[in-house]
Amino acid sequence: MSASTPKPRLLLVGGGTGLVGRHLVTEFSRDWQVVSLHRHPSPQEVAAGAEVHEVDIASVSDWSPFLEGVGMVINVAWYRTGSLRRFRPLADGLVRLVADAERARVPRFVHISVPDAPPSLETGLPYLSEKRRVDRAIEASGLSYSIVRPTMLFAPRDKLVTVMMRTMHRYHRFPMFGDGEYHISPLAAADLSRIVRRESARSDRRNVLVGGPRRWRYRDLTDTMFGALGLRPKYLHLTPRGAVRLARLLELLGSTLLYVYEVEWLLSDMLGLAPYEGLDPPLGQVEPFLAEEAMRLRGTRAAD
């Protein structure tokens, strides 16, 4: 693309400040004009060349002004927790987006969703039931789309792996929920952005589950985390029921470390997804990230 040729416009719904969004801005800003919509814009997006609009997605009644000249929509908007009262307006806004994108004949729509969960969560948890309503609206539309459904993501400042490592580093112990025989397939957030790039170039309609390069037994992964920190694994063993009770107590105390549905989902053994295939270079392993995070934590301890 020459300097005089304008970049195609990409509407990033949910913005470029979260774990996924910031990697997408990095991935696409080289050859797309990223138009970022969310409530809390950041200087980092502006520095990356994004056109940032401070918008409450739930309140947008007409998406057509934002869709003018757009060659692709990528949606990352969602909350980590909340009630139906919180999720329903957001889902309504995204369903309107899908309808308006179809009317505007947007060439490609990529939606970040989540893997399958136990039926009780799928129907009884607004986080999931409202997410599925958006998924179904996309599937029922005439859009060319990819619904990308990644498992556990890791990256600097993530809400899971780095929190686990920090807990191990601080207390030299870690809670083990149940027997640890369930599985998980960690995926780098930077690799997810490359997957979205690959999916954005397709022209079909597809729903794709996305795992990282290795399907880990959970206990093996946590042992590896301890090893990266130079520690012998020590666990506080909890029954599945006890793990749920602990998560519920943390929620009642206002903690954002762990939610009940996350424990139930993990224990269901539904998060060990097969690796996404077709990337070059291939998906990154989690071990180098654990080593880097361990070095950072040891540096933090030394600075204390």
C-alpha positions, 0 to 999 in steps of 0.5 A: 500500500503506497503512502497516498493510498488510504487504509481501509477502515476497521471498526473495533467495537469494544476498543483497544485497551483490554487484553484482546483489544490492545493486541488487535490494535497492534496487529491491524494498525499497520494496514488498516485505519482502526476506528475504536469505539468504547467508553474509556479511550486510552492514549496508547490507542491514539499513539498507535494511530487509532481513531478513537470515539468515546461511546457507550455501545449499549446506547447506540441506536443507529450504527450506520454513521460508524459503519460508513466506509467500513471494510470490516467489523471486529467485536471484542465488547463484553464484560467479565461479570455482572447481572442480566441488567448489565449484560442485556443492554450490551447484547441489545446494542450488539444485536443492533450492530449486526443488523445494521452491518448487514444492511450496510453490506459490511464485507467481513464481521469477526466476533470474539466469543467464548467456548462451550460451557456446562448447560447450567452456565449456558442457560443460567448465567447472563455472561453466557446466555446473552453472549449466545444471543449475540452469537445467534444473531450473527449466525442468522444474519447474511454477513460473511463472518467468523465467530472466534471462540478462544480458551484461556489467554495469557499476556502481560497484565492478564487476569489469570496466568499472571495472577496465578503466578503472583499468588504462587510467588507471594505465598509459595502455595496455591489452591488446587480445585479438585484433583487437577485432572481437567485440562486447559490449552493456554493461548497467547493473546498476541496469537489470538490477534494473528488468528483474527487476522487470518479469519478476517481474510476469509469469505465464508461463514464459520464458528471456530474453537481456538486452543493453544499449542498444547493441551495441558493437564491443569495440575501439570501447568500449575507445577510448571508455574511453580517450577518457573518461579524456582519453587516446589509445588505446594497446594491447598487442596479444595474439593470442587464444592469447596472451590466454588464456596471460596470463589463465592466468598471472594465475590461477596467480598468484592474481589475480582480475582476469581468468579464462581462461573470460572471455577465451574467452567474450569472443573467441567474439563471443557477448556482444553481445546484443540490448537488452531492450525494454519498460522506461520509462525506456529502458536507460541508455547506458554513456558517462555511467557512463564519464565519472563513473568517469573523474572519480572516477579523476582525483580519486583521482590528484589525492588521491595 
